[in-house]
């Protein structure tokens, strides 16, 4: 297994970098957009890697850090998530933001990642929340039409979507839409 490559990035073609090692061997490695934005050929590079063995190809995925590599491996344990999907999630996420999204059951965070649908998102949240020992709640993932109105109203009043959802969790379910909005504003005032 190829676990790490150190060398010189000599070419870039879309999101694949050609890395030449001191031995003269060159590897095509998928690189994250954040890594590609900081490096321009020729430049020194050191990446952790994952080798995907397919029937028709050997594919190397490169990671900036060991943490990214571990998160990638964790994503691969989710049923229906292959290396390309896991790598896309890694490419468009910061580790802390991703864990926060899992902890908060934040579907919106994942659906902004290209090529990731609701079904895969729910699998990722469900399976990783259990592996990370987070509390998972289907109720938190599905909002009623009234709750969506409350969140939209709070967002239009200047709150962030995640903040509005957290506030909604503290509001009694039996209130009307207007009462929930007022209660949300009261909650925000109490925190100040």
N, C-alpha and C positions, 0 to 999 in steps of 0.2 A: 504494500500500500504506500502511495506517495503522500506523506503527511505535511510536508513543507517544502517550498521551493524558494531559493535565494539566488538572485542573479541580476541581469539587466533587462529591463523592458525595452525591446528593440523595435517593436511594431504594435500598432493597435488597429483592429478591424472591428468596428461597432463596439461590442462589449467583450471582445476576445483579445487578450494581450499575448504576444509572443515573448516568452521569457527565456533568455539564453543564460545557461549556467556556466560556471568557470570551466567545467569539463568540456564545454562546446556543444552540449546537448541543448536543444530548444524545445520548449513546451508551449502549446496553445492552452491558455487558461481563461475561463470566464472570470471577469473582474467586475466588482460592484461599481455603479456610477460614481459614488463618492470617492472611491479609490482612483478611478480613471480621471476624475476632475482635478486631482492633485498631482498626477504624474504625466509627464510628456516624454516620449522616447527621445534619446536614450536616457534612462534613469534607473538607479538602483531600486530593487524591489525585493521584498520578502513577504511571502503569503503562506498562510496555512491552507491546506488543500483537502478536497474530498474527491476521490476517484470513483466515477460512476462507470461500471462495467456493463455495457449493453452488447447485444448480439452483433450489432453492426458498427460499434464505436466504443472508444474509451474517452470519457469526457472528464476534464478537470475543472473544478470550481474553486476559486480562490477567495480567501477571507483575510480581512485586515487584522483580525485579532483571534485569539484562541476562544474568547467568549462568543464571537460571531460563529465560529466553527461549531461550538457546542450547541448553540441555539439552532443552527442548521440541522444538526443530528437529531435534536429534540423534535423539530418540525417533521422530520422524516418518519418519526414514530406514529404520526397521525395518519389514520387510514385514509387513503385516497390522495395523499400529498406526496408527490414524487420530488426528485431533486430539482427540476426546473421551477416548480411552484415554490418549494422551500427557498430556493435561491432568489426568486422574485421578491418574496416576503422579506428576506434579509436585505436585499438591495434597496428596498424602499422604506425601511424601518430603522429606527434607532432602538437599541436593545431595551433601554428603560421605558420608552414609549410603548413598545410591543408588550412588555410585561404589564404595564399599566392598563393597556387595552384589554388584555386577557383578564386581569383582576376586576376590571369594571364592566366586563361583558360588553365591550364597546364594538358593536358590529360596524358602525360608521368608519372607524379607523381602518379596518381591514378592507372594506369595500372600495376604499380610495386607492388600494394597491392594484395596479393593472392586471387584468386577467383573473382576479379573485372574486368568485361569486359568493352569494349568501350561504349556500349549502356548505361550501368548503370552509368559509369563515366560521360557521357554527360548529363544524367538526373541530376546527383548530381551537376555538374557545373552550368547547366542552372537554375535549381530550387533554389539552394542555392545562386547563384549570384544575383538572383532577390530578395530573402529574405534578403540578406545582402546588398542590394542596390549597387551591383557592376555592372560595365558595362560588358555586355555579348556580345560576338561577335562570330558568327559561322565562320566568315572569319579567326579569330585567331585560331580556333580549327582545321580547315582544311588547310593544307599547300599544295601548288602545288608541283609538282616533282622538279621544279627548286628551290623553297624555301627550300625543304628538302636537296637538294645538297648544298645550301649556308650554312645551319645550320650545316650539316655534316662537311663541309670544315672549318667553324669557330671552331667547337668542336675539330677537328684534329689539329688546330692551338693553342689549349690550353684554349679555352673559355668553360665555363659551358653551358649546353644545354639551361637553362632558360635565361642566359645572351645573348646567340646567338639569341634566339627568340625575346627578347626585342630589340636587335639591328636591327633585320630584320623588326620590326614594324616601325622603323624610316627611313628605306630605301625606295625610290620610287619604285613602283611596275613595272614600264616600263623598268627597266634596265636589262641587260643580267646577267647571273649567275656570270661571271667574274667581271662585274662592281659592282654587289651587294657585292661580297666578298671584293673587294677593298674599297668600301664605308663603309663596316662594320669595316674594319681595321682602316680606317680614323676616324670613330666615336670613336673607342676605344682609339686611340692616342690623340684625342681631350679631352677626359676625364682625361687623365693623366697630 
